[in-house]
Amino acid sequence: MGNNIRMLKVKVKIWLHSDDEIVIGEGVRRLLQAIDQTGSINQASEKLRMSYRRAWEKIHLAEDRLGKSLVITQAGGAHGGGSILTQTAKDFLRAFNELENDVANYAAERFNELFARLK
């Protein structure tokens, strides 16, 4: 069977919530990042293998719980439509990513301190 303790690693997940309701977690973060990369909710939802409707539901739910707009859309037409993130969304993504990175680094350091003697 071997020493599987050597293979153990710690993993953390972060989500922001208000009144026990998730506002932003991994799913919304990935969706916002995909919108930022593609410039389109439709393309972002396809990239994440999510229905367009579900993508909109996630965005609206996060916006309602946050009380801030996260995405600005422009309807199609001669020049096509698109979607961009608001500055609030960009700021939240930056802060969320930094927090997650900080927590993951601390968790890895603490894990090594606590479990080093078991390896």
N, C-alpha and C positions, 0 to 999 in steps of 0.2 A: 504494500500500500504506500510506503514511502512517507516522507515527512511533508505533509501538505501545509503545515504551518508556515513553511518558508515561502509558499506561494500566496499567502494571504496579503491582501491590500485593503485599505479602507477607501470607501467611496461615500461622498456626501451629495445630497440633493438639497437645493435651496428653493424656497418659494416664499413669496411675500403675501401676507393675507391681512384681511381686515374683518373684524367681527366673525372670525372663523371661516371666512370665505376666501379662497385663493384668488389673488389679484393677478400676480405674475409668477409663473413657474417655468419649468423647462419647455412645455408645449407652446406657451405664448411667446417665450423668448425665441424659440426656433422659428416660429411663424413670423415674428417681426424681423428677424435677421434675414429670412428668405424674401420678405417683401422688400427690404432694403437692397438686397442683392439683385432681385429681378425687376423691381419697379412695378410689380403687378401682384395683386392678391390672387388672381387666377393662376398665374405661373408659380407663385409661392405655394399655393395649395396643391398644385400638381406635383411640385418638387417634393413636398412632404407626404404625398399620397393621402391627401385629405380632401374631402369635398369642399367646394367653394362655399357652400352654405355653412359648413362647420367652421371654416376659417373665419367667416364673418361673425358667426356666433361667438367665437373665442375673442375676437377683437372687441365686439360690442360689450361683452360681459366684462372684459378687463377695463374698458373705458368707463362703463357705468360704475364699477366698483372703485375705480381710481378717481373718478370725477374729472377726468382730463381726456382730451382727444389724443389718440396715438397714431392714427393714419389719416392722411388727406388723400381723397380720391378725385380723379378727373374722369368724367364720362368720355366714352369713345367718340369718334367723329372722324373728320378728314385726316387728322393727325394722330388718331388713336387715343386711348385713354391711358390711365396708369395710376399708380399709388406711390406715395412717399410717406416716410415716417415724419411725425412732428418732432420738434426739438425735444419735447417732453419724452417721447419714445426713445430717442437717441440717448438722452441723458439717463433714462431708466436702464437701458441696455448696458451702457457703459458702467454704471454703478452696480448693476446686478452681476455682470461678469467679473468686476473687480472683487465684489463681496464673495462670490463663489470661489474665485481663485484664492483669496485670502483664507477662507474657511477650509478649503481643500488642503492648502499648504500646512495650516496649523494641525488639521486632523492627521495628515501624514506624519508630521513630526511627532505628535503626541502618540500616535499608533506605534511608531518605532520605539519610543521611550518605554511604553508599557509592554510591548510584545517582544522586544529584542531578546529578553532572557528566555523566551519560549522557543526561539528559532534554532 
